[in-house]
Each structure stands twice: as C-alpha cells, then as structure tokens.
Amino acid sequence: MTAIGVRPVLEARGLVKRYGHVTALDGADFALLPDEIIAVVGDNGAGKSTLIKALSGALVPDEGEILLDGKPVRFHGPADARRAGIETVYQDLAVAPAQDITSNLFLGREIRRKGILGSVFRVLDTRRMQREAGEHLAALRMRIGSIRQPVETLSGGQRQGVAVARSAAFARHVVIMDEPTAALGVKETRMVLDLILRVRDRGLPVILISHDMPAVFEVADRVHIQRLGRRVAVVRTSEIDTGGVVALMTGATPGP
C-alpha cells in the first residue's frame, strides 16, 4: 500500500476497537508518507473517526500497533500524541473566542518570562508570544488585521486558520485535520485549503478527514478509503475520480 522504499511517518497495523458487540475497527491498517496529504474517507460507520482517534491518542485500540517513524508508540491520551509531535485540528476548533489570536496560538503552551518572574510568579512573556505568533501566521501567509484581536471577531475561515496555525506551530511529525472546511463558504474553504497545502509544503504531512470530495481532490495526494472498520483501498487522486472513490466506499467496486 505504500511506495517501495519509503518508510511511513505514521503507520497503523491491524487496529481493532470494540464497543461491546460493535466492532468499530476490524484489523484496520493505515500509512502516512512523508510530504503528503492523505485524505481519509468513508461512509458513516466505516470506522474512520475511530481510526483517527486512535492515531491522535483520543482512544487506545484493543489490538494492533501504531508506529511513528518506524518505531512502535502507545498513546494513552491526546497529550501523549502531542508530545510525540502529532497535532490535531478538531472540527469544533477548540479555540477560546474571547481571547486574542496570540493567546489562542499558545493555549496550554504559554511561554513564561525568564528568571524568578516566570518560575515563581508565573508571569507570561507576552512580547515573545506576540512576536512568535506573528511569525507563525506569516509563515502560512495568513492575513489578519492584528494578532491582538479577539478570535470571536474573526470570520469562520480565519478562526479555522488560527487553529491550523496553532497545530503547524507545534507539530513535529504530523498534522491531523478533522473536517476543516465543514460549514464554511466557498471563499473561506478556498483559504483553508490553501493553508493545508502550505502546511504540507513546510514539510509536515497532513491527514485530512473530509466528506467534501471536491476539497479532497483539490489537495490530497492519496485517498485512504475506509469501509466496515477496515482499509479497503488507498488510491492516488491522479489515478481515480470521485465516482471511483464512492464506488469503493460503498462496496459497489471491491477493493484491490
């Protein structure tokens, strides 16, 4: 399923996850290659959300293994995945609307002043965070009036952009994006897709979970198709069309 001689950045082998009598993952495999955007698609109940939760540390699979840069890892929570360099942009964004852009970029990772002010009195190094926030946004070519403005004053696409910038700033291995264009208009969707491409171009491979087939074919290099808790195919977007992907998703066309 992967290119010959190319070691996946993130890989799953034989993942199983059961909820009582329901098997959400039934020996699922997955592989993300360096410098690529791979889309994960599937009908409701296909197990794609469960797969992504396992890869992001949100759940622990019952069986199987996950490998990062070829080495087995075991995540007991999202914090473990973040420490390993995997960042996730969730559909609900997880931003603090009343706080400014800088505060949101460093949410939970605030930088304290050096010396006794930071270690004892926990004073934040606001100037440094503002400078670095500006650098992160500039690296992704995001156009926002001021990093001091509250996130609640931004458009939906700009809020999504802040969440993407936060993940790109701290990820070392992988960025996972869960339905990043959901509920966005055409213009804002275009902005977010451009951001996803820029994240990839900076050397961070991206996992994109999306129901938006035009967006998938716009940015993804490959498509991982999930059905009945398993991977049924991985196809290059240059070698298939939307109809072919839907046929694999629904079982109208059997997987390879």
C-alpha positions as CSV (number, residue, x, y, z in Angstrom):
1,M,0.0,0.0,0.0
2,T,3.0,2.3,0.3
3,A,5.7,3.4,-2.1
4,I,8.6,0.9,-2.3
5,G,11.4,2.0,-0.1
6,V,9.5,4.9,1.6
7,R,9.0,4.5,5.3
8,P,5.7,5.9,6.6
9,V,5.9,8.8,9.0
10,L,2.8,7.4,10.8
11,E,1.5,3.8,10.4
12,A,-1.1,1.6,11.9
13,R,-1.2,-2.2,11.6
14,G,-4.2,-4.3,12.4
15,L,-6.0,-1.9,14.7
16,V,-9.1,-3.4,16.5
17,K,-11.5,-1.4,18.6
18,R,-14.7,-2.8,20.0
19,Y,-17.5,-1.2,21.9
20,G,-19.5,-4.0,23.4
21,H,-20.8,-6.1,20.5
22,V,-19.9,-3.4,17.9
23,T,-16.6,-3.6,16.2
24,A,-15.6,-0.1,15.1
25,L,-12.1,-1.1,13.8
26,D,-11.6,-4.6,12.4
27,G,-7.9,-5.0,11.7
28,A,-7.5,-1.5,10.2
29,D,-4.3,-0.5,8.6
30,F,-3.0,3.0,7.7
31,A,0.1,4.6,6.4
32,L,1.0,8.3,6.0
33,L,4.0,9.0,3.8
34,P,6.5,11.9,4.2
35,D,5.5,15.2,2.5
36,E,2.0,14.1,1.5
37,I,-1.6,14.9,2.2
38,I,-3.7,11.8,2.6
39,A,-7.5,12.0,2.8
40,V,-9.4,9.5,4.9
41,V,-12.9,9.0,3.6
42,G,-15.8,6.5,4.3
43,D,-19.5,6.3,4.9
44,N,-20.9,6.8,8.4
45,G,-20.0,3.8,10.5
46,A,-16.9,3.0,8.3
47,G,-14.6,3.5,11.3
48,K,-12.7,6.5,10.0
49,S,-13.4,8.6,13.2
50,T,-12.3,5.7,15.4
51,L,-9.1,5.3,13.3
52,I,-8.3,9.0,13.6
53,K,-9.0,9.0,17.4
54,A,-6.5,6.1,17.7
55,L,-3.9,7.9,15.7
56,S,-4.4,11.2,17.7
57,G,-4.3,9.5,21.1
58,A,-8.0,10.1,21.8
59,L,-8.6,6.4,22.3
60,V,-6.5,3.3,22.9
61,P,-7.1,0.4,20.4
62,D,-7.8,-3.1,21.8
63,E,-5.4,-4.7,19.4
64,G,-2.8,-3.7,16.8
65,E,0.1,-1.3,16.8
66,I,0.9,2.3,15.8
67,L,4.3,3.2,14.6
68,L,5.9,6.7,14.4
69,D,8.9,6.9,12.1
70,G,9.0,3.1,12.2
71,K,9.1,2.9,16.0
72,P,6.1,1.4,18.0
73,V,4.3,4.0,20.1
74,R,1.4,3.7,22.5
75,F,-0.7,6.8,23.2
76,H,-2.8,6.8,26.4
77,G,-4.3,10.2,25.6
78,P,-4.0,13.2,23.2
79,A,-1.3,14.7,25.4
80,D,0.9,11.7,24.5
81,A,0.3,12.2,20.8
82,R,1.1,15.9,21.1
83,R,4.4,15.2,23.0
84,A,5.2,12.9,20.1
85,G,4.7,15.7,17.6
86,I,1.2,14.9,16.3
87,E,-1.2,17.8,16.4
88,T,-4.9,17.7,15.6
89,V,-7.3,20.4,14.4
90,Y,-10.8,19.3,15.5
91,Q,-14.0,20.2,13.8
92,D,-15.1,22.3,16.8
93,L,-11.8,24.1,16.6
94,A,-11.3,24.2,20.4
95,V,-10.5,28.0,20.4
96,A,-11.2,30.5,23.1
97,P,-13.3,33.1,21.3
98,A,-12.9,35.9,23.9
99,Q,-9.1,35.6,23.9
100,D,-6.9,37.1,21.3
101,I,-5.1,35.3,18.5
102,T,-1.8,35.1,20.4
103,S,-3.4,33.6,23.4
104,N,-5.1,31.0,21.2
105,L,-2.0,30.1,19.4
106,F,-0.2,29.4,22.7
107,L,-3.3,28.0,24.6
108,G,-1.9,25.5,27.1
109,R,1.7,26.2,26.0
110,E,2.2,29.7,27.3
111,I,5.7,31.0,27.5
112,R,6.8,32.4,30.8
113,R,9.3,35.1,31.5
114,K,12.8,34.0,32.3
115,G,14.1,34.0,35.9
116,I,12.1,34.5,39.1
117,L,9.2,36.3,37.3
118,G,8.4,33.3,35.3
119,S,9.3,30.4,37.7
120,V,7.8,31.9,40.9
121,F,5.3,34.5,39.8
122,R,4.3,32.8,36.5
123,V,4.5,36.0,34.5
124,L,4.0,35.4,30.8
125,D,6.4,36.6,28.2
126,T,3.7,38.3,26.2
127,R,6.0,40.2,23.9
128,R,7.8,37.0,22.8
129,M,4.5,35.2,22.3
130,Q,3.2,38.0,20.1
131,R,6.4,38.0,18.1
132,E,6.3,34.3,17.5
133,A,2.5,34.3,16.8
134,G,3.2,36.9,14.1
135,E,5.9,34.7,12.6
136,H,3.7,31.6,12.6
137,L,0.9,33.5,10.8
138,A,3.4,35.0,8.3
139,A,4.9,31.6,7.5
140,L,1.4,30.4,6.4
141,R,0.7,33.8,4.7
142,M,-2.4,34.4,6.8
143,R,-3.7,37.9,6.5
144,I,-5.2,39.1,9.8
145,G,-5.5,42.6,11.0
146,S,-3.9,42.3,14.4
147,I,-2.7,39.3,16.5
148,R,-4.2,41.2,19.5
149,Q,-7.8,41.0,18.2
150,P,-10.2,38.5,19.9
151,V,-10.8,35.4,17.9
152,E,-14.6,36.0,18.1
153,T,-14.1,39.0,15.8
154,L,-12.7,36.7,13.0
155,S,-14.6,35.0,10.2
156,G,-15.2,31.2,10.3
157,G,-12.3,30.7,7.9
158,Q,-10.0,32.9,9.8
159,R,-10.8,31.0,13.1
160,Q,-10.1,27.8,11.3
161,G,-6.8,29.3,10.1
162,V,-5.8,30.2,13.7
163,A,-6.4,26.5,14.7
164,V,-4.4,25.3,11.7
165,A,-1.6,27.8,12.5
166,R,-1.5,26.5,16.1
167,S,-1.1,22.9,15.0
168,A,1.5,23.8,12.4
169,A,3.5,25.8,15.0
170,F,3.9,22.9,17.4
171,A,3.7,19.7,15.2
172,R,7.0,18.0,14.6
173,H,5.7,14.9,12.7
174,V,2.0,15.1,11.6
175,V,-1.0,17.4,11.4
176,I,-4.4,15.8,11.5
177,M,-7.4,17.9,10.3
178,D,-10.9,16.8,11.1
179,E,-13.4,18.2,8.6
180,P,-11.6,21.6,8.4
181,T,-14.0,23.0,5.7
182,A,-17.3,22.0,7.3
183,A,-19.8,24.8,7.4
184,L,-17.5,27.2,5.5
185,G,-18.5,29.2,2.4
186,V,-16.7,28.9,-0.9
187,K,-14.2,31.7,-0.3
188,E,-13.3,30.6,3.3
189,T,-13.0,27.0,2.1
190,R,-10.5,28.1,-0.5
191,M,-8.5,29.9,2.2
192,V,-8.4,26.9,4.4
193,L,-7.4,24.5,1.6
194,D,-4.5,26.9,0.7
195,L,-3.4,26.8,4.3
196,I,-3.4,23.0,4.3
197,L,-1.2,23.0,1.2
198,R,1.2,25.4,2.9
199,V,1.4,23.2,5.9
200,R,2.4,20.3,3.7
201,D,4.8,22.5,1.8
202,R,6.6,23.3,5.1
203,G,7.4,19.6,5.4
204,L,4.5,18.5,7.6
205,P,2.5,15.6,6.2
206,V,-1.2,16.0,6.7
207,I,-4.1,13.6,7.4
208,L,-7.4,15.1,6.1
209,I,-10.7,13.7,7.2
210,S,-13.4,15.1,5.0
211,H,-16.8,14.4,3.3
212,D,-16.0,17.2,0.9
213,M,-14.9,15.3,-2.2
214,P,-14.0,18.4,-4.3
215,A,-11.8,19.5,-1.4
216,V,-10.2,16.0,-1.2
217,F,-9.4,16.0,-4.9
218,E,-8.1,19.6,-4.6
219,V,-5.4,19.0,-2.1
220,A,-4.9,15.3,-1.3
221,D,-2.1,13.2,-2.9
222,R,-3.7,9.9,-1.9
223,V,-7.1,8.8,-0.5
224,H,-7.4,6.1,2.2
225,I,-10.9,4.5,1.8
226,Q,-12.4,3.0,4.9
227,R,-15.3,0.6,4.9
228,L,-16.7,-1.7,7.6
229,G,-13.9,-0.9,10.0
230,R,-11.1,-1.7,7.6
231,R,-9.0,-0.1,4.9
232,V,-10.3,-1.3,1.6
233,A,-8.1,0.7,-0.7
234,V,-5.5,3.5,-1.0
235,V,-5.6,5.4,-4.3
236,R,-3.8,8.3,-5.8
237,T,-6.1,11.2,-6.7
238,S,-4.4,11.5,-10.1
239,E,-5.5,7.9,-10.9
240,I,-9.2,7.9,-9.9
241,D,-12.2,10.2,-9.9
242,T,-14.9,10.9,-7.4
243,G,-17.2,8.2,-8.8
244,G,-14.4,5.6,-8.4
245,V,-13.9,6.6,-4.7
246,V,-17.6,6.5,-3.9
247,A,-17.8,3.0,-5.5
248,L,-15.0,1.8,-3.3
249,M,-16.6,3.4,-0.2
250,T,-20.0,1.8,-0.8
251,G,-18.7,-1.6,-1.9
252,A,-20.0,-1.3,-5.4
253,T,-16.4,-1.8,-6.5
254,P,-14.4,-4.3,-4.4
255,G,-11.0,-3.1,-3.1
256,P,-7.8,-4.4,-4.6
